[in-house]
Amino acid sequence: MTTHSSVTAEDFAWLKEVDYLGLTYGMTLVQGITPAEALRRLGAETVRTVTGLGGVGEACYEAYDRQQMAYGVRSVDDWVLIFEPAGTLANDGRLISLSEGTTVVSQLKYMNGSFFFSWWENSKERVEIHVDATTEESGLPDDVIEAMRAVGIPLTEEEEDAVFDGFDWDSSDDYYTRASFALAERITGLSLSLDIIEGDYLYGAVPR
């Protein structure tokens, strides 16, 4: 794996202040396709344009009330960013079609504060990581282990003690949000700034 960035979890401390990244969320990056194509691959119909994660969140929760799955999608350089307030894509078979002929890097945060991170190439999963205080390196490629350690994801008890020495455990899930964003940037090379994630999105929905 070519490392495209030197960011670490600490570079994303600003995420704690971002709405809709609290209890649960999903963020997926897809290379080389348009937002409309991303929605098509997900089977979703474009509804309208919304602004920021707050706009995506409000629209999606309205869709959930109508028994629909919903996504906010926007173009960022050569990538498409897909945001879900209640994320499922990272651990979902729809990544098979979404990643056809391209690269997908996806993450989701569960209600219990743990994370799931996956990396797909041309409809095949390359990496699946459960990112939390019990993350283990067994079975992961060496380059991915190196990137995880570089962004600050602890993989041993000793590393965990070093990372969280004096850390407020009530905020530990915020740390893994930062680490997951940093790992995504290292893999994709896409700089994930506040301006990028708070832009305008195409909002699309599909029946459950």
C-alpha positions in Angstrom: 0.0 0.0 0.0 1.3 3.4 -0.9 0.8 5.9 2.0 -0.7 9.1 0.6 -0.7 11.1 3.8 1.0 11.5 7.2 -2.1 12.4 9.2 -2.8 10.8 12.6 -5.9 10.6 14.8 -4.8 13.9 16.5 -5.2 15.8 13.2 -8.9 15.1 13.4 -9.7 16.4 16.9 -12.1 18.9 15.2 -14.5 16.1 14.4 -15.8 16.0 17.9 -17.7 19.3 17.2 -19.3 18.0 14.0 -23.0 17.3 14.1 -24.2 13.8 13.1 -20.9 12.1 14.0 -22.1 11.3 17.5 -23.8 7.9 18.3 -23.6 6.4 14.8 -22.7 7.3 11.3 -21.3 5.8 8.0 -18.9 7.4 5.6 -17.9 5.8 2.3 -15.3 7.0 -0.3 -15.6 5.7 -3.9 -13.0 6.6 -6.5 -13.6 7.7 -10.1 -17.4 7.8 -10.4 -20.0 10.6 -10.1 -22.5 11.1 -7.3 -25.3 10.1 -9.7 -23.5 6.9 -10.6 -23.0 6.1 -6.9 -26.7 6.5 -6.2 -27.5 4.4 -9.2 -25.2 1.6 -8.0 -27.0 1.8 -4.6 -30.4 1.6 -6.3 -31.3 5.0 -5.0 -33.2 7.7 -6.8 -31.9 11.3 -6.5 -34.4 13.5 -4.7 -32.8 16.9 -4.1 -29.7 18.7 -3.0 -29.0 19.3 0.7 -26.3 21.3 2.5 -23.9 19.9 5.1 -24.1 16.8 7.3 -27.0 18.4 9.2 -29.0 18.7 5.9 -28.2 15.1 5.0 -29.2 13.9 8.5 -32.5 15.6 8.6 -33.4 14.3 5.1 -32.3 10.8 5.9 -34.2 10.6 9.2 -37.3 11.7 7.3 -36.7 8.9 4.8 -36.3 6.4 7.6 -39.7 7.3 8.8 -41.0 6.4 5.3 -39.2 3.0 5.6 -36.5 4.1 3.1 -32.7 3.8 3.1 -31.1 7.2 2.3 -27.7 8.7 1.4 -26.0 12.0 1.0 -23.5 11.9 -1.9 -21.0 14.6 -3.1 -18.0 14.8 -5.4 -14.6 15.6 -3.9 -11.7 15.6 -6.4 -11.6 12.2 -8.0 -13.7 10.6 -5.2 -17.3 10.5 -4.2 -18.2 10.8 -0.5 -21.3 9.0 0.8 -22.6 9.9 4.2 -25.3 8.1 6.2 -26.4 9.3 9.7 -27.1 5.7 10.6 -24.4 3.9 8.6 -24.6 0.4 7.2 -22.6 0.4 4.0 -19.2 -0.5 5.4 -20.6 -3.9 6.5 -23.0 -4.4 3.6 -23.1 -6.5 0.5 -23.9 -3.4 -1.6 -20.2 -2.6 -1.6 -19.8 -5.4 -4.1 -21.6 -3.4 -6.8 -20.4 0.0 -5.5 -16.8 -1.0 -5.9 -17.1 -2.6 -9.3 -14.1 -1.4 -11.3 -12.9 1.0 -8.6 -11.7 1.5 -5.0 -14.0 1.9 -2.0 -13.0 2.8 1.5 -15.8 2.7 4.0 -16.3 3.1 7.8 -19.2 3.0 10.2 -19.6 3.7 13.9 -21.9 1.4 15.9 -24.1 2.6 18.7 -21.8 0.9 21.2 -18.9 3.1 20.1 -17.0 0.5 18.1 -16.1 0.9 14.4 -16.1 -1.2 11.3 -13.7 -0.3 8.5 -13.5 -2.0 5.1 -11.4 -1.5 1.9 -12.6 -2.9 -1.4 -11.0 -3.2 -4.8 -13.1 -4.1 -7.9 -15.9 -5.9 -6.0 -13.5 -7.8 -3.7 -12.9 -7.0 -0.1 -9.2 -6.4 0.6 -9.4 -5.5 4.3 -12.0 -5.8 7.1 -11.1 -4.2 10.4 -13.1 -3.9 13.6 -11.6 -0.8 15.1 -12.0 -0.4 18.9 -10.2 -1.1 22.1 -9.9 -4.8 21.2 -8.5 -4.4 17.7 -6.1 -7.1 16.8 -3.6 -7.4 13.9 -4.0 -11.1 13.2 -4.8 -11.7 9.6 -4.3 -8.1 8.4 -1.7 -7.2 5.7 1.5 -5.8 7.0 1.1 -2.5 5.2 -2.4 -2.0 6.7 -1.0 -2.8 10.2 1.7 -0.2 9.6 -0.8 2.4 8.6 -3.1 1.6 11.6 -0.2 2.0 14.0 0.9 5.2 12.2 -2.5 6.9 12.7 -2.6 5.9 16.3 -4.8 2.7 16.5 -3.5 0.6 19.3 -3.0 -3.1 18.5 -1.5 -4.4 21.8 -2.3 -3.8 25.4 0.9 -1.8 25.7 0.0 0.4 22.8 -3.5 0.9 24.2 -2.1 1.9 27.6 0.2 4.4 25.9 -2.6 5.9 23.7 -5.2 6.2 26.4 -2.9 7.1 29.4 -4.9 9.9 31.1 -7.6 9.8 28.4 -11.2 10.4 29.2 -12.8 7.0 28.5 -16.2 8.6 28.1 -14.8 10.2 24.9 -12.9 7.1 23.7 -15.3 6.7 20.8 -14.4 10.2 19.6 -10.8 9.0 19.4 -11.7 6.1 17.1 -13.7 8.4 14.9 -10.5 10.5 14.4 -8.4 7.4 13.9 -10.8 6.0 11.2 -10.8 9.3 9.3 -7.0 9.4 9.4 -6.8 5.8 8.2 -9.2 6.6 5.3 -7.0 9.6 4.3 -3.8 7.6 4.4 -5.3 4.9 2.1 -7.1 7.3 -0.4 -4.9 10.4 -0.3 -8.1 12.5 0.0 -7.8 15.3 2.5 -10.9 15.1 4.7 -11.4 18.6 6.0 -14.3 20.3 7.6 -15.1 22.2 4.4 -15.2 19.0 2.4 -17.6 17.1 4.7 -19.9 20.1 5.2 -20.5 20.9 1.5 -23.6 20.3 -0.7 -24.8 16.7 -1.2 -27.1 15.0 -3.6 -29.7 13.2 -1.4 -31.1 9.9 -2.7 -33.4 7.3 -1.2 -34.5 3.7 -1.9 -37.1 1.5 -0.3 -35.8 -0.8 2.4 
